[in-house]
Amino acid sequence: MSEQKPLQLKDSYDYLIIGADAAGNSAVGQIRRNDKQGTIGVLEKGNIIAYGACGLPYAISGQVKSFEKLVHFTPEGFGAKTGAEILTGHEALSVNTKDHSVLVRALSSGTQKQVSYKKLMVGTGAEPIRLPFIDYTSPRVFELKSVPDGQAIQNFISQHQPKRAAIIGSGYIGMESAETFREMGLDVDIYEALDRPVPRMPLLISEGITPLLEKHGITFFANAKVTSVQTDSTGIDITTDQGTKRYDMLLSAIGVRPATKFLEGSDITLDRGAVVVDRYGKTSAPDVWSGGDCAVVYHKILDKNIYLPLGHTANKQGRIAGINMSGGSLPLPGVVGTVIFKFFEGAFAHTGLSLDEARAAGYDATTSLAQRPSKAGYYPGSGKARMQLISDQKDGRLLGATLVGPLDSFGMIDAAAVMVYQGMNVDEIAWFDFAYAPPFAPVWNALISAAGKSE
């Protein structure tokens, strides 16, 4: 992960990309495929591009042997592969869509330059939400969004050997980091302002996580809104209405928001900070596209745009934008919000709508639940897998599915995602022809069993 020798920023580019990660780099690949001659400039504030952020907790623990393994391309390598200029250390300050230009600052020198474009792609991703009373410059306070963030956490644990870690927030990053810290020998407390772990996912997932928290000795504080964080040279004091506790380190994992402040005041339409795009990746401004964690995405079941920052979605949106920027006309069919994460020995996943989301969208929704072995019950290593299905009582259409089970049961959520995406009926699913052999699955798995219970 060596630093790139600075490139000379040109006055203009045929294609200018802001952000050199999932969405932006996917766009570059498609542009170059369709336009062999066009000039491509890619602006990136940092020095590292194209990395697997989802692997950061596992690199911290050493399960992934080095942070370098998370990096798919160096700037030099990606530039050589695509014929694009990867301009690391360059930040977009503002966009003027009327004269097709971007104000760019070179971070090494502080100098600014107006750069023209024929077509622009905004792929700046998301940034962590911060609490105003936390000193994020403290060497004991961490976030986990980038490779340097992960390296800082790993270095602190290695050098200072902390005993107690606090985590504010119990989303994916909070839960995966809690597992990592616990496996590295730290005592871990999680603070969540709402009433359960992973509160924005279906209740079944929270119910599956709770016994694992207890089993692995992680203390979870529900309804615990942090009101004060005080740091000093020896530790951190965290205060809620339940009292004050002292820790050696803190991970702030409250959530993310679109990194689009530089677009405020432009005529690019934003929705609560997220760039509004159509299914072709086009924004409200002429010759400007966007995608990834900075933008909304079309949800197939809800039939509207939502904000859903996910890595695989960012790659798809970037590819769509790149195709259409370079002469294509391909719409994104839509997403159904399929997510999965690991917490110790459990797989926790969801696709489509939750019961509350389905009812809020106007569906006469109901649920069905089944628990079945993940393999044949007599086969060694079989665990219990639970599937909850959400369907429309009017026509039996599958609207969503939630999985809680052992790691080897994860494939059922992909099958359910296809069914939700295709609008299949639970009566069909109940007789679906899944594979069976004792080492892999029971005759009646939890997905088809839950479908058979739907009314």
LINGI-V256398 format. One record per pair of residues at least 4 apart in sequence whose ideal C-beta (glycine too) atoms are under 6 Angstrom apart, sorted by the first residue. I is the first residue (numbers start at 1). GAP is how many residues later the second one is. Records with the same first field share a line. If there is no record, write none. Layout:
I->GAP + GAP
This chain:
1->47 + 67 + 70
3->44
4->71 + 72 + 84
7->78 + 80
9->78 + 104
12->104
13->26 + 28 + 104
14->24 + 25 + 104
15->16 + 23 + 25 + 104
16->25 + 101 + 104
17->7 + 11 + 25 + 104
18->25 + 74 + 104 + 106
19->5 + 104 + 105 + 106
20->4 + 5 + 22 + 24 + 29
21->104
22->270 + 289 + 292 + 293
23->100 + 268 + 269 + 291 + 294 + 295
24->99
25->25
26->289 + 292 + 293
27->94 + 291 + 294 + 295
28->12 + 54 + 56
30->289 + 292 + 293
31->4 + 291 + 294 + 295
32->50 + 51
34->292 + 293
35->291
40->44
41->44
42->42 + 44
43->44 + 47 + 49
44->5 + 44
45->46
47->41
48->99
49->26
50->22 + 23
51->19 + 20 + 96
52->18
54->257
55->4 + 9 + 15
56->88 + 94
57->119 + 120 + 123
58->5 + 6
59->5 + 8 + 11 + 91
60->90 + 93 + 94 + 120
61->119 + 122 + 123
64->5
67->80 + 84
73->4 + 5
75->11 + 13
78->8
79->5 + 7
89->18 + 19
90->14 + 16
91->14
92->10 + 12 + 170
93->10 + 12 + 169
94->9 + 168
95->7 + 171
96->5
97->170 + 188 + 191
100->16 + 17
101->13 + 15
102->13
103->11
104->9 + 11
105->7
106->5
119->168 + 206
120->168
121->168 + 200
122->153 + 168
123->169 + 195
124->135 + 170
125->134 + 167 + 168 + 169
126->130 + 132 + 133 + 167 + 183
127->132
128->15 + 17 + 128
129->125 + 126 + 128
133->95 + 96
134->95
135->96
136->5
138->93
140->91 + 96 + 109
141->109
142->11 + 109
143->6 + 109
144->5 + 29
145->4
155->4
156->4
162->86 + 87
163->85
164->23 + 83 + 84
165->16 + 21 + 23 + 84
166->23 + 72 + 81 + 84
167->7 + 11 + 23 + 84 + 86
168->23 + 58 + 84
169->5 + 84 + 85
170->4 + 5 + 20 + 22 + 27 + 28
172->169
173->4 + 80
174->79
175->168
177->74
178->10 + 12 + 40
179->164 + 165
181->5 + 7
182->6 + 34 + 36
188->30
189->30
190->30
191->30 + 33 + 35
192->30
193->32
194->5
195->27 + 28
196->10
197->9 + 12
198->7 + 8
201->4 + 149
202->148 + 152 + 200
204->184 + 198 + 200
205->143
208->196
209->134
211->4
212->131 + 132 + 134
213->5 + 7
216->128
224->16 + 18
226->12 + 14
227->12
228->11
229->9
230->7
231->5
235->11 + 13
236->11 + 14
237->7 + 9
238->7
239->5
256->53
257->16
258->15 + 16 + 36
259->35
260->13 + 34
263->5
267->18
268->15 + 17
269->7 + 15
271->5 + 25
274->21 + 22 + 33
275->8 + 15 + 19 + 20
276->20
277->4 + 6 + 13 + 18
278->4
279->19 + 52 + 53
280->44 + 51
281->8 + 10 + 39 + 40 + 43
282->7
283->5 + 7
289->32 + 36
290->5
291->4 + 26 + 27 + 30
292->22 + 25
293->16 + 21
296->9 + 11
297->11 + 16 + 38
298->7 + 36
299->7
300->34 + 36
301->35 + 51 + 52
302->59
308->29
313->22
320->12
321->4
323->5 + 7
324->4
336->15 + 16 + 81 + 84 + 85
338->13 + 79
339->11
340->9 + 73
341->7
347->58 + 60 + 63
348->56
349->54 + 64
350->52
351->50 + 62 + 65 + 66 + 69
352->47 + 48 + 68
353->4 + 5 + 37 + 46 + 47
355->10 + 12 + 35
358->5 + 7 + 32 + 41
359->6
363->29
364->29 + 30
365->25
366->27
367->21 + 23
368->21 + 82 + 85 + 86
369->19
370->17 + 76 + 79 + 80 + 83
371->13 + 15
372->13 + 70 + 73 + 74 + 77
373->4 + 9 + 69
374->8 + 9 + 11 + 31 + 32 + 34 + 35
375->4 + 7
376->62 + 66
377->5
379->59 + 60
383->23
385->20 + 24 + 61
386->18
387->16 + 59 + 60 + 63
388->14
389->12 + 61
390->9 + 10
391->5 + 7 + 8 + 35 + 63
392->5 + 7
396->29 + 30 + 31
397->26
398->21 + 22 + 26 + 28
401->15
403->9 + 10
405->4
412->35
419->5 + 10
424->4 + 5
426->25 + 28
429->22
430->18 + 21 + 22
432->16
434->11
436->5 + 7
441->4
444->5
